Amino acid sequence: MKFKITKDFPYQFLFALCIGVTYINIYELTFAVWLFAIALTIKKKYSYTLLRYILPFIFILLIAFVSYLFYDYTIYAAIRDVTYLIKPIIGFIVGYQLCNSYKCNPYKTIIYTGLVIALIHLGILLFNLVFHRITQMHELRRLTGYFSDFEIYALIVVQFHKQLNVELNKKKFWILIFIIGLSSFLYLSRTNFIQYAILLIAMKGYFTLTKKSAKVILITILITAIGYTFVYNTNPRRNGKGLEALLYKIKNAPIEPFKTKINKDDYEDFNDNYRSFENIKAIKQVSLEGTRGILFGKGLGSSIDIGREMYTNDETFVRYEPILHNAYMTVFLKSGLLGVFFIFYFLYYLFKQSKSDIEVVKQVNLLLIGTAFFLIVANWVLLGLFLKLDNKSIVIGFLLCYKELNIKQNQLLSIKEQNE
């Protein structure tokens, strides 16, 4: 594969850096790198559309700040929450600024950034398999990563490279599919499998309601239901290895986020359905604050008392959780139902992309619509755009700017043709 250095390279490098730093899992470093990228690439003008994407998150932050004034939390706790709640805003701006012209092809940047991340992931995975002989799925995922939403975007872009105007010969296409596809699969992430299915359906245009799209979606639902029934009836063991461990996670997936009764004294029930346990605790503790708490939340610095110390993926013990797995519940804790409303407003606005006759814009719209659908799920199980490992806000801002630049360029060409 040949790599050409162009005038877009500094922007592409910064994009890869801003995406790659999230995998290191040091939030302070991610925050610093993203702010550094903003400082280096400030634009003279920003669109009203970008502001509309950012405003819901600004309102969530403002509501949480006002609610904070009614409580006596520490300044440190409040500042910590500000950094989490402001993360999507910073991500949108970073992505928007890193798309510097309509001629840049953002999809190539996404592909090759995804390729580098995939190669690093496969290298770490191989090292742990060969030298440490680790074959237990949960331990491998702990050491090599639990998921990679960005690689799924890269995989989808490679798969639809012709529609996205990315030139790939047959050999390069299959190399990219193999490396990025293998890496994506080996995360063994249920959420990434769902993400891939949603983006695939979106890029096929099946989220536009037609007889064909309705048929495809119904068939997909039917196949999923049959597959889940098969997995459920095979009764995979909870502590199984390899594929069996993955099948157990798939079996538990529809139950884990929605279970309403959990025996906290039963380790297996408590551990397998911990996300539901968090949600139940959040609703109960916020509701104790009365109408004000339900509508406007408990503010910046608030937390949920789990009732015991829990060992986290960051290898620390936490009893008072300021951030939950569920983005809706996290926003409900900080900003109440009003904050949750703004989350849904953002998703609606992301889904409702304006129609266009410009082919480039049509393809961007499909990817953004798919992202909106996926965020409904990601917000429920993985904190959505607020997660410190998340980088989808950069992808959204990147594609949004590319879309706007192409619309403007098309308008300029139309004016030029009229004048001639």
Secondary structure, 3 states (H helix, E strand, C coil): CCCCCCCCHHHHHHHHHHHHHHHHCCHHHHHHHHHHHHHHCCCCCCCHHHHHHHHHHHHHHHHHHHHHCCCCCCHHHHHHHHHHHCHHHHHHHHHHHCCCCCCCCHHHHHHHHHHHHHHHHHHHHHHHHHCCCCCCHHHHHHHHCCCCHHHHHHHHHHHCCCCCCCCCCHHHHHHHHHHHHHHHHCCCCHHHHHHHHHHHHHHCCCCCCCHHHHHHHHHHHHHHHHHHHHHHHHCCCCCCCCHHHHHHHHHHCCCCCCCCCCCCCCHHHHHHCHHHHHHHHHHHHHHCCHHHHHHHCCCCCCCEEEEEEEECCCCCEEEEECCCCCHHHHHHHHHHHHHHHHHHHHHHHHHCCCCCCCHHHHHHHHHHHHHHHHHHHHHHHCCHHHCCCCCHHHHHHHHHHHHHHHHHHHHHHHHHHHHC
